Amino acid sequence: MSRLIVISNRVNPPADTGVGTAGGLAMALSAALRDGDGVWFGWSGQTVDTFTGQLSMQKIGGVTVALMDLEEQDLQEYYNGFANKTLWPLLHYRTDIAQFERSFEGGYERVNRRFADTVAPLIGADDVIWVQDYHLIPLARELRRRGVTNRIGFFLHVPWPARRVFETLPRHAELVQAMFDYDLLGFQTEDCMEAFADYVTGSAHGSVNGAGEARAWNKRTRLGAFPIGIDAADFARAVKSSTARDAWSRIRESMAGRKMILGVDRLDYSKGLEERFLAYEQFLHDHPDQQEKVFLLQVATHSRDAVEAYQDIRERLESVSGRINGAYATMDWVPLRYVNRSYRRDELAGIYRAAHIGLVTPLRDGMNLVAKEFVAAQDPDDPGVLILSEFAGAAAQMSQALIINPFSREEVADAIRQALAMPRKERCERWRAMMDGIERDDVGAWRDSFVRALSGLSAANDGPLRPTLASLQSA
Ligand code: ADQ
C-alpha cells in the first residue's frame, strides 16, 4: 500500500494537540500526518560527534516519526549557514544580509546527501514522497542518484522571490536545476509560482506552458499553488478549552477596559516587528486621544538565536520598545507589552480572542498562519479586526482584512484607527468571509490537494492541469 513519507529539516510534532510549538511548519505537518499511515522523517535536533545515519523510530502525538542525528559541523554549515544565513534572507528579499560562503554550500550538499542515504532504505515501491521547504531543495536529485523512482513532490513554505533577487545567489542555476528532479513543485501563492516560472523562462531559458508544466535542462516538472491552511477543527477545540477561557479572562482583567492590539510572531526580521512598533508609535503620536485607551501586546518567541541577524533584531526591538514605553507610558498604562515567550496553543487561542485587533505586518511571508489563527479564534458575534500585510501570502486569500503596506508607518497607523472605529456589523461581515475560507481551505485540504496532484501525475506528466487548490476542489 502506498504511504506518504514527509521529509523536513526538523521533525517536532507537538506531544498533544493542546501544546503548540512555535513554527507554522511543525503545526501544519503534524496535523497533516496525524491518524494517517505516513512517516515523518528528518533531523532529531540533536548532534553527535560522528554521523552514523542511524534511525530512531517513534510515535509522537499520533504521528510515526523517523529521526536521525547530525554533526555539529552540519548544524553550523547547513542549518545556521546555508539555510538560515543564505537562503532564508535571500528568499525574503534581504539580499543585504544574505551571506554567501562556500563552506555553507558544501555543508548543505553534504547534509542533503545524508538525508538521502538515511531515508532511501525506508522508501517502499509505492510510497509517495513529500519534501518540505528550502533546507532540502537538492534532496530529490540525491534520491534519484540513489535509484529512487517514486513520485517526489516539494513544497516551499517561504516566498520564491523575483528573478533578479534569486540571481544574487552564487550558482543559483544549480539549485534550480536540482528542483527539476521533483515531479511537482508547490508554492504558497500564484505570485510565487509565477516568479519561479519567470526564472525558468528568463534565466534558465526554459519554458512553462499554460498547464504549469515547466521544462529546462532537458527535464520537466509541474508547478502549482497550494496555499497552506490551519487545522481549523483543532483550533476551534482549542478556543473552547478551559485553558483558553482562563487565558482570555486573565488578559481581559489586565486590560482595565482598554482595547488590545495583538502581534504574535517568531522573532524574525522578516516579520516586520520593528516597523510595526514604529507604526504603533506613529499611531500614538497622531491620535493623542487614543493614548491610554489601547495597548499593543507583542508576543515574540526567540528563534535562531545562533544567527547574528537575529541577535541584531532582538537588540533593536528591545531598544525601540523601551524608547516607546519611556516616551508614552504613564503611572498606570504601559503602551507596549513586549513578551519574549512562547504560549501553549490553547492559551494562545484565548489571547487571540481577547484582542480587538490582530496586527500581522510581515515584510515578506510565505503564508502567515498567525493571521488565520487570529481570525479562527474570534467571537463570531463580536470579532476583532485583522490588519494584514500585502506581502504575506495570506493576503491573497484574506482580502476582507485591512490590507496594508507594512513599510508605511502612516498607512498602518491609519488602519489601526480604522479598525478601532469599525462598526460591529462590518467586523462581522469581514470576519465571516475570512472564516469561511479558513474552514474550507484548511490544512487537510492543503495536504489532500498536494498529494492528489502529486499522485495523479502519470509518468507522461499528463496529470491535472495547473493544480491550484480551487481547481482541485472542484475536480
Ligand atoms: P513561520 O515563519 O514560523 O512559518 P507562521 O506561519 O506565522 O510563521 O507560523 C507561526 C506559528 O507559530 C503559528 O502557528 C503560531 O501560532 C506559532 N507561534 C508563533 N509565536 C508563538 C508564541 N509566542 N507562542 C506559541 N506559538 C507561537 C513558515 C513560513 C510561513 C508559513 C508557515 C507554514 O515562514 O510563511 O505560513 O511556515 O507554511
Residues whose N, C-alpha, C, O or C-beta is under 5 A from the ligand:
A	BS01	ADQ	G20 T21 A22 G23 G24 L25 M27 H157 I228 V264 D265 R266 V299 A300 T301 R341 S342 Y343 D365 G366 M367 N368 L369 V370
